[in-house]
């Protein structure tokens, strides 16, 4: 049975660029999106292998540290 894993942002900032879309295969360490914070681009990376099930934010959205930004379906 597949489990749903939340991907959390490690910083406060705004979503600069989405690098993956729902349905994409994800490997641990893959960059899912880039967050712009203090003029730096910080990647949000997958912690586990699976499929990107859902993006919870859109490009330009403000986000907070610890906020869920995506979910991965892992088996």
C-alpha positions as CSV (number, residue, x, y, z in Angstrom):
1,X,0.0,0.0,0.0
2,X,1.3,3.5,-0.9
3,X,2.0,6.0,1.8
4,X,1.6,9.8,1.5
5,X,4.7,11.8,2.5
6,X,4.5,15.6,3.0
7,X,7.4,17.6,1.7
8,X,8.1,20.6,3.9
9,X,9.9,23.9,3.1
10,X,13.0,24.5,5.2
11,X,12.8,28.3,4.7
12,X,10.4,31.2,4.6
13,X,10.2,32.9,1.1
14,X,8.2,32.5,-2.1
15,X,8.0,29.8,-4.7
16,X,10.2,30.9,-7.5
17,X,10.1,27.9,-9.9
18,X,8.3,24.5,-9.9
19,X,10.7,21.9,-11.3
20,X,8.4,18.8,-11.1
21,X,4.7,18.3,-11.8
22,X,2.1,15.8,-10.3
23,X,2.6,12.4,-11.8
24,X,6.4,12.8,-12.2
25,X,8.6,10.0,-10.8
26,X,10.7,11.3,-7.9
27,X,13.9,9.9,-6.4
28,X,15.3,10.8,-3.0
29,X,17.3,14.0,-3.4
30,X,15.5,15.3,-6.5
31,X,14.7,19.0,-6.5
32,X,10.9,19.6,-6.6
33,X,10.9,23.4,-6.6
34,X,13.1,26.4,-5.9
35,X,12.2,28.9,-3.1
36,X,13.5,32.5,-3.3
37,X,14.5,33.7,0.1
38,X,16.7,36.7,0.8
39,X,17.7,36.9,-2.9
40,X,18.9,33.2,-2.9
41,X,17.4,30.2,-4.6
42,X,16.9,27.3,-2.2
43,X,15.9,23.9,-3.5
44,X,13.1,21.8,-1.9
45,X,14.2,18.2,-2.3
46,X,12.4,14.9,-2.0
47,X,13.2,12.8,1.1
48,X,12.0,9.5,-0.5
49,X,11.5,7.8,-3.8
50,X,8.0,7.8,-5.3
51,X,5.6,9.8,-7.4
52,X,4.8,13.4,-7.0
53,X,1.1,13.2,-6.0
54,X,0.3,16.9,-5.4
55,X,1.8,20.3,-5.4
56,X,0.3,22.4,-2.6
57,X,1.7,25.7,-3.8
58,X,2.0,27.6,-7.1
59,X,4.8,29.8,-8.5
60,X,4.8,33.1,-6.7
61,X,3.1,31.9,-3.6
62,X,4.5,33.0,-0.2
63,X,5.4,30.2,2.1
64,X,6.6,29.7,5.7
65,X,9.3,27.5,7.1
66,X,7.9,24.1,7.9
67,X,4.9,24.5,5.5
68,X,3.9,21.5,3.5
69,X,4.5,22.3,-0.2
70,X,3.9,18.9,-1.9
71,X,3.1,15.3,-1.3
72,X,4.8,12.2,-2.5
73,X,3.1,8.8,-2.9
74,X,5.7,6.2,-1.9
75,X,5.3,2.5,-1.7
